[in-house]
């Protein structure tokens, strides 16, 4: 309740004018330029041959089919192959995760799997790490027998049991999904330091 009539009139005028209820924002989803199929990058020697089997659309039912990447994803693959650092900024739903996962998997395949951690992916929230774990399962485990994935990965976010934590330390994966708190512990705890030799 505003006692001052002048202030009350000004507040009412602004509220009635829609100050707290702006017009809805309507926008179009951008269309991202096609960069080519993963199979084409394999044929060109830009990706390891196993990437054709890994990076496919693998529905729960029905046949698998080739995965087509956006131009920015192919550009990321090409830059990563040079060993250079890169920063990618693009819209929501544009496949930023594949822009780093495809080069990481390619690197692991070329350098040899199951020889310790080759990549640590740090997420700001456990929910993102959990989501990414599900995506990696689709690509790296579907189509392979249990335990037969060509690239191993594990999540290490502090939600794991002691048994799982000890298994990760004893048998480090190729790719470790973690958060910044656990990364600090990995780098400072004696037990975990074995992960990043």
C-alpha positions in Angstrom: 0.0 0.0 0.0 1.6 3.2 -1.2 0.5 6.3 0.8 2.0 9.0 -1.4 -0.6 9.6 -4.1 2.0 10.8 -6.7 4.1 7.7 -6.2 1.1 5.4 -6.2 -0.2 6.9 -9.5 3.3 6.5 -11.1 3.5 2.8 -9.9 0.0 2.1 -11.1 0.6 3.7 -14.5 3.8 1.6 -15.0 2.2 -1.6 -13.9 -0.8 -1.0 -16.1 1.5 -0.2 -19.0 3.0 -3.8 -18.7 6.3 -3.0 -16.8 6.3 -6.5 -15.2 4.8 -8.3 -18.2 6.9 -7.7 -21.2 5.8 -8.8 -24.7 6.8 -12.4 -25.4 10.0 -12.9 -27.3 9.5 -14.9 -30.5 12.5 -16.2 -32.4 13.4 -18.7 -35.0 15.7 -21.7 -34.4 18.9 -21.0 -36.4 19.8 -23.5 -39.1 23.4 -24.6 -38.7 25.5 -25.1 -41.8 26.2 -28.8 -42.7 29.8 -29.9 -42.4 29.5 -33.4 -43.7 29.1 -36.9 -42.4 31.4 -38.6 -39.9 31.9 -41.3 -42.5 33.3 -38.7 -44.9 35.8 -37.4 -42.4 36.9 -41.0 -41.8 37.3 -41.5 -45.6 39.4 -38.3 -45.7 41.6 -39.6 -42.9 40.6 -36.8 -40.7 39.0 -39.2 -38.2 40.0 -42.7 -37.1 38.2 -45.5 -38.9 36.4 -46.7 -35.7 34.6 -43.3 -35.5 32.3 -44.4 -38.3 31.0 -47.1 -36.0 31.0 -45.0 -32.9 29.4 -41.8 -34.1 26.2 -42.9 -35.6 22.6 -42.3 -34.9 21.7 -45.4 -32.9 18.0 -45.5 -32.2 16.5 -48.0 -29.7 14.7 -49.6 -32.6 15.4 -49.5 -36.2 18.6 -49.3 -38.3 21.6 -47.2 -37.4 22.4 -44.4 -39.8 25.3 -42.0 -40.5 25.7 -39.0 -38.3 26.0 -35.6 -40.1 28.0 -32.9 -38.3 27.5 -29.2 -38.5 30.2 -27.0 -40.0 31.4 -25.7 -36.6 31.8 -29.3 -35.4 33.9 -30.3 -38.4 36.0 -27.1 -37.9 36.6 -28.2 -34.3 37.7 -31.6 -35.4 40.2 -30.0 -37.9 41.6 -27.5 -35.3 41.9 -30.2 -32.7 43.9 -32.4 -35.1 46.6 -29.6 -35.3 47.0 -29.8 -31.5 45.9 -26.2 -31.1 43.6 -24.9 -28.4 40.2 -23.6 -29.5 37.1 -21.9 -28.1 33.8 -22.6 -29.7 30.7 -20.5 -29.0 27.4 -21.3 -30.6 23.7 -21.6 -29.8 21.9 -24.0 -27.6 21.2 -27.3 -29.2 24.0 -26.9 -31.8 26.1 -29.8 -30.7 28.8 -28.2 -28.7 29.5 -31.4 -26.8 30.3 -33.3 -30.0 32.7 -30.5 -30.9 35.0 -31.7 -28.2 33.9 -35.4 -27.7 34.6 -36.4 -31.3 38.2 -35.0 -31.3 38.8 -36.6 -27.8 37.6 -40.0 -29.0 39.6 -39.7 -32.2 42.7 -38.9 -30.1 42.2 -41.9 -27.8 41.7 -44.2 -30.8 44.9 -43.0 -32.5 47.0 -43.1 -29.3 45.7 -46.3 -27.8 42.9 -47.0 -25.4 43.2 -48.3 -21.8 46.5 -46.6 -21.1 45.3 -44.2 -18.5 43.4 -40.9 -18.7 43.8 -39.0 -22.0 41.1 -36.4 -21.3 39.5 -34.8 -18.3 36.2 -33.1 -19.1 35.2 -30.6 -16.3 31.6 -29.7 -15.9 30.2 -26.8 -13.7 27.3 -29.0 -12.4 26.9 -32.7 -11.8 23.7 -32.7 -13.8 25.7 -31.8 -16.9 28.2 -34.6 -16.2 25.3 -37.1 -15.7 23.7 -36.0 -18.9 27.0 -36.3 -20.8 27.6 -39.7 -19.4 24.3 -40.8 -21.0 25.4 -39.4 -24.3 28.7 -41.2 -24.2 27.0 -44.4 -23.3 24.9 -44.1 -26.5 28.0 -43.6 -28.7 30.6 -45.7 -27.0 28.7 -48.6 -25.6 25.7 -49.2 -28.0 26.7 -51.6 -30.7 29.6 -53.1 -28.7 29.6 -56.1 -26.4 29.7 -55.4 -22.6 33.2 -54.2 -21.7 34.1 -54.1 -25.4 33.9 -50.3 -26.0 37.0 -49.1 -27.9 37.2 -46.0 -25.6 36.5 -46.1 -21.9 35.0 -43.4 -19.8 33.9 -42.9 -16.2 32.1 -40.2 -14.2 33.9 -39.0 -11.1 31.8 -36.3 -9.4 31.7 -37.3 -5.7 28.5 -39.2 -6.1 30.3 -42.5 -6.5 30.6 -45.2 -3.9 34.0 -45.9 -2.3 34.1 -49.1 -4.4 33.5 -47.2 -7.6 36.0 -44.6 -6.6 38.7 -47.2 -5.9 37.9 -49.0 -9.2 38.4 -45.7 -11.1 41.8 -45.1 -9.3 42.9 -48.7 -9.9 41.7 -48.8 -13.5 41.7 -45.3 -14.9 39.4 -44.7 -18.0 40.5 -43.0 -21.2 38.0 -40.1 -20.5 37.1 -38.8 -17.0 34.0 -36.7 -16.6 34.2 -34.6 -13.4 33.5 -31.3 -11.8 35.9 -28.6 -10.5 35.7 -29.7 -6.9 36.7 -33.3 -7.7 39.3 -32.1 -10.1 41.0 -30.2 -7.3 40.8 -33.3 -5.1 42.3 -35.4 -7.9 45.2 -33.0 -8.1 45.8 -32.7 -4.4 44.9 -36.1 -2.7 47.6 -38.7 -2.8 45.3 -41.6 -3.7 43.7 -39.7 -6.6 46.9 -38.2 -7.9 47.6 -41.6 -9.4 44.8 -40.8 -11.9 46.8 -38.0 -13.6 50.3 -39.5 -13.9 
